[in-house]
Amino acid sequence: MLKVLTQSWPLLMGVMLLMVGNGVQGTLLGIRGNIEGFSTYQLSYVMAAYFLGFLFGSWAAPRMIRRVGHVRVFAALGSLISAVLVIYPVYPDWMAWTALRVLAGFCFSGIYITAESWINNTASNDTRGQALSAYMIVQMLGIIASQVILNLPDRTGFALFIIPSVLVSLAFLPILLAPTPAPAFDGARRLAFRELFRISPLGCVGMLLTGGVFSAMFGMAAVWGAQKGLSVGQISVFVGAIYVGGLVLQYPVGWASDRMDRRTLIMGLSAVAALAMAVAAFVSLPFPALVVVGMVLGGITNPVYALLIAYTNDFLPREQMAGASAGLIFLNGFGAVFGPTATGWMMETTGPSGFFLFIGLLYVALVGYAVFRMTRRAAPAVTGAYRSVTPTASPLAVEAVLDEAARD
């Protein structure tokens, strides 16, 4: 690991700063939108817009990179993000924010693809798995660290928008100045969705459902906190707890997944998440208990995402894994577009508890479908190809992680 950090620290440092900037943006908009008087449903459109842009960026960014190269794409998208972050407080209108969030999602998607290709290129076959593991950890740590910045003053002014803009700008310095040539880019080609569904119905349906869970969790947690009347400090702790849970539980879930029927684990974790969401929705919990709920939610959602990819790959030869994963990630992104708006509708209808109700219903659906699929065919032979990946990782990073896993 020391060798990996020595080789990749400029890239990892840049990614850390990017994630801090993005994490501040996501939570701050939920808080500031409430201050500006936006309705919950209006804010749900603002949050959903990011995932729409991210989905489009995952399709367009590889084509841009092939046309003009990594460096130009990276610099152009980074400049746009820095500009977007300081425009938010200038135009406090939910429709303007929605348009800006589409642009931000598009840019971050392209930047992740570019950064991940560089990280992948700096590692050898012997260290690629460690490098990408470090990358996933850095992503989570960046978002956790971003919640600390939210406790600075001036939430009604410009400062908290300028800080992430500066951080994003600084993130490009270590990456662009790293003594590593820009790599050749060759994105994975997806399997046809009909073929992918034939191979793994649970993988496809599960990815659609977890896309809604992740976007509701990532996009609407701050909106829920503001609607519930939590302080900014409490909101930042709750959001941070979600990512701490995801960081802590990745390894134990991965260890268990390589030793049992992954469907049973997916079903069990989803049932626990659904129960936790029901308790949070219907019981008046003190704030420390809500923090535990956040840790459970994050600790289950991130591993279940990786489990669904690993389960699908149990049915595939090595040469088809990258294409299948690219298709699954697209389905996850498609589901993510609708998560915040559906959550916003439920919160407008039922109050703050709608946040937990929506996520709980998605997990109930996943439990039901996993049980159904377990009656349709026997479990596949476990490949041992579980790797910790997060929903923010691009198809490029997932492809490299799975390629490394398949060689083990």
C-alpha positions in Angstrom: 0.0 0.0 0.0 2.9 2.4 0.7 4.1 1.9 -2.8 0.7 2.7 -4.2 0.4 5.9 -2.1 3.9 7.0 -3.2 2.9 6.6 -6.9 -0.7 7.9 -6.7 -0.8 10.5 -4.0 -1.2 13.5 -6.3 -4.2 11.8 -8.0 -5.7 10.6 -4.6 -5.2 14.1 -3.1 -7.0 15.6 -6.1 -9.8 13.2 -5.8 -10.1 13.9 -2.1 -10.5 17.6 -2.8 -13.0 17.0 -5.5 -15.1 14.9 -3.2 -14.9 17.5 -0.4 -16.2 20.1 -2.9 -18.9 17.8 -4.2 -20.0 16.8 -0.7 -20.3 20.4 0.5 -22.4 21.2 -2.6 -24.9 18.4 -2.2 -25.7 19.0 1.5 -25.4 22.8 1.3 -28.0 23.2 -1.4 -30.6 21.3 0.7 -30.0 23.6 3.6 -29.7 26.8 1.6 -32.8 25.9 -0.5 -34.8 25.7 2.7 -33.6 29.1 3.8 -34.5 30.5 0.4 -38.0 29.2 0.8 -38.0 26.4 -1.9 -40.6 23.7 -1.3 -39.5 20.1 -0.7 -40.8 19.1 -4.1 -38.8 21.9 -5.8 -35.7 20.9 -4.0 -36.3 17.3 -5.1 -36.0 18.4 -8.8 -32.8 20.3 -7.9 -31.3 17.1 -6.4 -32.6 14.8 -9.2 -31.0 17.1 -11.8 -27.5 16.1 -10.6 -28.1 12.5 -11.4 -29.6 13.3 -14.8 -26.4 15.2 -15.7 -24.3 12.4 -14.2 -26.1 9.8 -16.3 -25.6 11.9 -19.5 -22.0 12.6 -18.6 -21.2 8.9 -18.3 -22.3 8.5 -21.9 -20.8 11.7 -23.4 -17.5 12.0 -21.4 -15.7 9.0 -23.0 -16.5 10.4 -26.4 -15.1 13.8 -25.5 -12.0 12.2 -24.1 -11.4 10.3 -27.3 -11.8 13.4 -29.3 -9.7 16.0 -27.5 -7.8 14.1 -24.8 -7.9 13.8 -21.0 -6.2 17.0 -20.1 -8.5 19.3 -22.1 -11.6 17.6 -20.9 -10.4 17.6 -17.3 -9.5 21.3 -17.4 -12.7 22.3 -19.2 -15.1 20.4 -16.9 -13.2 21.6 -13.8 -13.5 25.2 -14.8 -17.3 24.7 -15.4 -17.7 23.2 -11.9 -15.9 26.1 -10.2 -18.1 28.5 -12.0 -21.3 26.6 -11.2 -20.5 26.5 -7.5 -20.3 30.3 -7.2 -23.4 31.0 -9.4 -25.8 29.2 -7.0 -26.1 32.1 -4.5 -26.2 34.7 -7.3 -29.4 33.2 -8.7 -31.4 31.7 -5.8 -34.1 30.3 -8.0 -35.0 26.6 -8.0 -35.2 26.3 -11.8 -31.8 28.0 -12.2 -30.4 25.6 -9.6 -31.9 22.6 -11.4 -30.2 23.6 -14.7 -26.9 24.2 -12.8 -27.2 20.8 -11.1 -27.5 19.1 -14.5 -24.3 20.8 -15.6 -22.6 19.9 -12.3 -23.5 16.2 -12.6 -22.3 16.1 -16.2 -19.0 17.7 -15.2 -18.4 15.5 -12.2 -19.1 12.4 -14.2 -16.5 13.3 -16.8 -14.0 14.3 -14.1 -14.4 11.0 -12.3 -13.9 9.0 -15.5 -10.7 11.0 -16.3 -9.2 10.7 -12.8 -10.0 7.0 -12.6 -8.3 6.3 -15.9 -5.2 8.1 -14.6 -5.2 6.1 -11.3 -5.7 2.9 -13.2 -2.8 3.8 -15.5 -0.4 4.6 -12.7 -0.7 1.1 -11.1 0.8 -2.1 -12.2 -1.1 -5.4 -12.3 0.3 -6.2 -8.8 -0.9 -2.9 -7.3 -4.0 -2.0 -9.2 -6.4 -3.6 -6.7 -4.8 -1.6 -3.8 -4.8 1.6 -5.8 -8.5 1.4 -6.6 -9.3 0.4 -3.1 -7.4 3.5 -1.9 -9.4 5.5 -4.5 -12.7 4.2 -3.1 -11.7 5.0 0.5 -10.5 8.5 -0.5 -13.9 9.1 -2.1 -15.8 8.3 1.1 -13.3 10.2 3.3 -13.7 13.3 1.1 -17.5 13.3 1.5 -17.2 12.7 5.3 -14.7 15.6 5.6 -17.0 17.9 3.6 -19.6 17.8 6.3 -17.3 19.6 8.7 -17.1 22.7 6.4 -20.9 23.1 6.6 -20.5 24.2 10.2 -18.7 27.3 9.2 -20.8 30.5 9.4 -22.3 32.5 6.6 -24.8 30.0 5.3 -26.9 32.8 3.9 -24.0 34.4 2.0 -21.4 33.4 -0.5 -18.6 31.9 1.6 -19.8 28.3 1.8 -20.2 28.3 -2.0 -16.8 29.9 -2.6 -14.9 27.4 -0.5 -16.0 24.3 -2.5 -15.3 26.2 -5.7 -11.7 26.9 -4.5 -11.3 23.3 -3.4 -12.4 22.0 -6.8 -10.0 24.4 -8.5 -7.1 23.3 -6.3 -8.0 19.6 -6.9 -6.7 19.8 -10.5 -3.2 21.0 -9.5 -1.9 17.7 -8.2 -3.6 15.8 -10.9 -2.5 17.9 -13.9 1.0 18.3 -12.5 1.5 14.7 -11.7 4.5 13.2 -13.6 2.3 10.6 -15.2 1.3 10.7 -18.9 -2.4 10.7 -19.8 -3.4 7.1 -20.5 -5.1 5.8 -23.6 -8.9 5.5 -23.1 -11.1 2.6 -24.1 -14.4 2.5 -22.3 -16.3 -0.7 -21.8 -19.1 -1.6 -24.2 -22.3 -2.5 -22.5 -24.2 -5.8 -23.0 -27.6 -5.4 -24.5 -30.1 -4.8 -21.7 -32.2 -7.8 -22.9 -29.2 -10.0 -22.7 -28.2 -8.6 -19.3 -31.7 -9.2 -17.9 -31.6 -12.7 -19.1 -28.3 -13.3 -17.4 -29.3 -11.7 -14.1 -32.8 -10.4 -13.5 -32.0 -9.7 -9.9 -28.9 -7.7 -10.8 -30.9 -5.5 -13.2 -33.9 -4.9 -11.0 -31.7 -4.5 -7.9 -29.6 -1.8 -9.6 -32.7 0.2 -10.6 -33.9 0.1 -7.0 -30.6 0.9 -5.4 -30.2 3.8 -7.8 -33.3 5.3 -6.3 -32.1 4.5 -2.8 -28.7 6.1 -3.3 -30.0 9.3 -5.0 -32.7 9.7 -2.3 -30.0 9.2 0.4 -27.4 11.4 -1.2 -29.7 14.1 -2.6 -32.5 14.4 0.0 -30.9 13.8 3.4 -30.1 17.5 3.9 -33.6 18.4 2.7 -35.1 15.9 5.2 -33.0 17.4 8.0 -34.0 20.9 7.2 -37.7 20.0 7.0 -37.4 18.1 10.4 -35.9 21.2 12.0 -32.4 19.8 12.7 -29.6 22.2 13.1 -26.9 22.5 10.5 -24.5 20.7 12.8 -26.9 17.8 13.2 -27.5 17.6 9.5 -23.8 17.4 8.8 -23.4 14.6 11.4 -26.3 12.6 10.0 -25.0 12.9 6.4 -21.5 12.0 7.6 -22.8 9.0 9.5 -24.3 7.6 6.2 -20.8 7.5 4.6 -19.0 6.3 7.8 -21.4 3.3 7.8 -20.6 2.7 4.1 -16.9 2.8 4.8 -17.0 0.5 7.8 -19.3 -2.2 6.6 -17.8 -2.8 3.1 -15.2 -5.3 4.2 -17.3 -7.5 6.5 -20.1 -7.7 3.9 -17.6 -8.5 1.2 -16.0 -11.2 3.4 -19.5 -12.8 4.0 -20.5 -12.5 0.3 -17.7 -14.8 -0.8 -18.8 -17.5 1.6 -22.5 -17.7 1.1 -25.3 -17.3 -1.5 -25.1 -13.6 -2.4 -28.9 -13.5 -2.8 -29.4 -14.5 0.8 -27.1 -11.7 1.9 -28.8 -9.1 -0.4 -32.2 -10.2 0.9 -31.0 -10.1 4.6 -29.3 -6.7 4.3 -32.3 -5.2 2.5 -34.7 -6.5 5.2 -32.5 -4.9 7.9 -32.5 -1.6 6.0 -36.3 -1.8 5.4 -36.9 -2.4 9.2 -34.5 0.5 10.1 -36.4 2.8 7.7 -39.8 1.7 9.2 -38.6 2.4 12.7 -37.2 5.9 11.7 -40.5 6.7 9.9 -43.0 5.7 12.5 -41.1 6.2 15.8 -40.0 9.5 17.2 -36.3 8.8 17.6 -33.8 11.0 19.5 -31.0 12.4 17.4 -28.3 9.8 18.4 -30.6 7.1 17.3 -31.1 8.8 14.0 -27.3 8.9 13.5 -27.3 5.1 14.0 -30.1 4.8 11.4 -27.9 6.8 9.0 -25.0 4.5 9.6 -27.2 1.5 9.0 -28.5 3.0 5.8 -25.1 3.9 4.4 -23.6 0.7 5.7 -26.1 -1.4 3.7 -26.6 0.6 0.6 -23.0 0.8 -0.6 -22.3 -2.9 0.0 -25.6 -4.0 -1.6 -24.6 -2.1 -4.8 -21.3 -4.0 -4.9 -23.0 -7.3 -4.1 -25.4 -6.9 -7.1 -22.4 -6.4 -9.4 -20.6 -9.4 -7.9 -23.7 -11.6 -8.1 -24.2 -10.8 -11.8 -20.6 -11.5 -12.5 -21.0 -15.0 -11.0 -22.8 -15.9 -14.2 -20.3 -14.4 -16.6 -17.0 -15.3 -18.1 -14.2 -12.8 -17.4 -14.4 -11.1 -20.8 -18.1 -10.1 -20.4 -17.8 -8.7 -16.8 -16.8 -5.2 -17.9 -19.7 -4.9 -20.4 -22.2 -6.2 -17.9 -21.0 -3.9 -15.2 -21.3 -0.9 -17.5 -24.9 -1.8 -18.2 -25.7 -2.3 -14.5 -24.2 1.1 -13.7 -26.3 2.7 -16.4 -29.4 1.1 -14.9 -28.4 2.3 -11.4 -28.0 5.9 -12.8 -31.3 5.7 -14.6 -33.0 4.7 -11.3 -31.2 7.5 -9.5 -32.8 10.2 -11.7 -36.2 9.4 -10.1 -35.2 8.9 -6.5 -35.2 12.5 -5.3 -38.4 13.5 -7.0 -40.3 10.5 -5.7 -38.9 11.2 -2.2 -39.9 14.8 -2.5 -43.4 13.8 -3.4 -43.6 11.5 -0.4 -42.2 14.2 1.9 -44.7 16.7 0.7 -47.5 14.2 1.3 -46.5 12.6 4.6 -43.9 15.0 6.0 -40.3 14.3 6.9 -41.0 10.6 7.5 -41.5 10.3 3.7 -37.7 10.3 3.3 -37.5 7.0 5.2 -40.7 5.6 3.9 -39.6 5.9 0.2 -36.2 4.2 0.9 -37.9 1.6 3.0 -40.4 0.7 0.2 -37.6 0.3 -2.3 -35.8 -2.1 0.1 -39.0 -4.0 0.6 -39.3 -4.4 -3.1 -35.7 -5.6 -3.3 -36.4 -8.2 -0.5 -39.5 -9.4 -2.4 -37.8 -9.7 -5.7 -34.7 -11.5 -4.2 -37.0 -14.1 -2.6 -38.8 -14.6 -5.9 -35.6 -15.1 -7.8 -34.4 -17.6 -5.2 -37.4 -19.8 -6.1 -36.5 -19.6 -9.8 -33.0 -21.0 -10.0 -30.2 -22.3 -7.9 -27.4 -20.1 -6.6 -24.4 -19.8 -8.9 -20.9 -20.8 -7.9 -19.4 -17.9 -6.0 -16.5 -16.4 -8.0 -14.9 -14.5 -5.1 -15.1 -11.4 -7.3 -16.7 -9.1 -4.7 -14.9 -5.8 -4.5 -15.7 -2.6 -2.7 -17.2 -0.2 -5.2 -19.4 2.8 -4.6 -22.3 4.2 -6.8 -20.1 7.3 -7.5 -17.5 5.2 -9.3 -17.6 5.3 -13.1 -17.7 2.2 -15.3 -14.0 2.6 -15.9 -13.1 2.1 -12.2 -15.5 -0.8 -11.8 -14.1 -2.5 -14.9 -10.5 -2.2 -13.5 -11.6 -3.4 -10.1 -13.3 -6.5 -11.6 -10.4 -7.2 -13.9 -8.1 -7.3 -10.9 -10.6 -9.5 -9.0 -10.9 -12.0 -11.8 -7.1 -12.5 -11.8 -7.1 -13.4 -8.1 
